[in-house]
């Protein structure tokens, strides 16, 4: 069981931003921006390539709700998803990073 599955199950705590029956958004424990939230499906999919198109559409609606709650919808934000080892994916559970809260500099996000 990966860390996100443990969070969904309630075995690990998280600082929730928004939750519904299908998705969960919570603050990243190692933020790369003033606001750094992860949005995940509650069903387990390894990465973007495995996500059903219908669920991706529903997740987009959920993310729009999250950025509204965070107060960054108008000021701007960045969405990132990493796919596979070369893409920098660390947890094998599809997720978006939602980054905002100030001017974002790309170099600060790249190792």
N, C-alpha and C positions, 0 to 999 in steps of 0.2 A: 504494500500500500504506500503510495507516494504522499508527500507532505500535504498536497491540496486535498487528497481524498480524506486524510486525517482531519483537516480543517472542516470539510463538508460534514463529516460524521460527528464532529464535535469533540474529537479526541485532543485536538490542539486548538488553543484560543486564537482569535484574530480580532482586529479592530474593524468591525463591519461598517461599510458605507451604505450599502443597499443590498437587499436580498429579496428574491421571489422564489417561486417553485422550481424554476429552471436554472437560475444564475445566482452568483454571489460576487460581490465586490468588496474588497477589503484593502487596507493600507499595507504596502510592502514593508517588510521588516528591515530592508537595506535600501532606503530611498535614494534615487539618482536625480531627484528634482524636488522642489519645495512640496509639491503634491505628487505622490507616486502611489497609485492604486492598481491592484490587479483585479481583473474581471474574468471569472471562470464559469464554465458550465458545470452544473452539478453531476451530469453524466460524464463518464470518463472517455475522452477522446485524446489520443496521443498528441496530435498537433492540428494545425489548420487544414492539412491535406485530408484528414479523416472526418472533419466536421460536415454534417449534412447541410446542404444549402439552406433548407428551411430554418434550421437552428441558427445558422449564421445570421440570417435576416432578423430573427427574434433577438439575438444577442446585440445586434446593432441598435435596436430600439432600446434595449436595456442600458447600453453604454450611453446613449443620449440622455437617459434618465439620471445616470450616475454623474455625468458632467454637469448636469443642471443642479443636482444636490451639492456637488463640490464647488459650484459657483465659477466654473471655468469655461462654460459653453461659449460665452461671448468673447472672452479675452484670448482664448486659444489653448490648445492642448495637442499632444502627440499620442498616437496609438502605435504600439509596436507589438508584434508577435514574432517570436523566434521559432524557427523550424529546424530540427535536427542539430547534430553536433556542429556542423560548419556554420549554422545560423545562430549558434550560441544558446540553444535551448538547454536549460539545466533541469527542469522538472518535466517529465514526460506526461503532461496533462495540458491540453490546449488552454492558453490564457492570453489575454491582452494586458499590456502595461499601459496605463493611462497616466501621462506625465503632464504637469502644468504648474501653475502658480507663479510663473515668472518667465522671462526670456530664456528659452532653451538653447543651449549650445551643443551641437552634435558631437563635438570632440569629447565632451565630458561623459558621453554615454558609451563611447567606443573604447575598448581596452587595447 
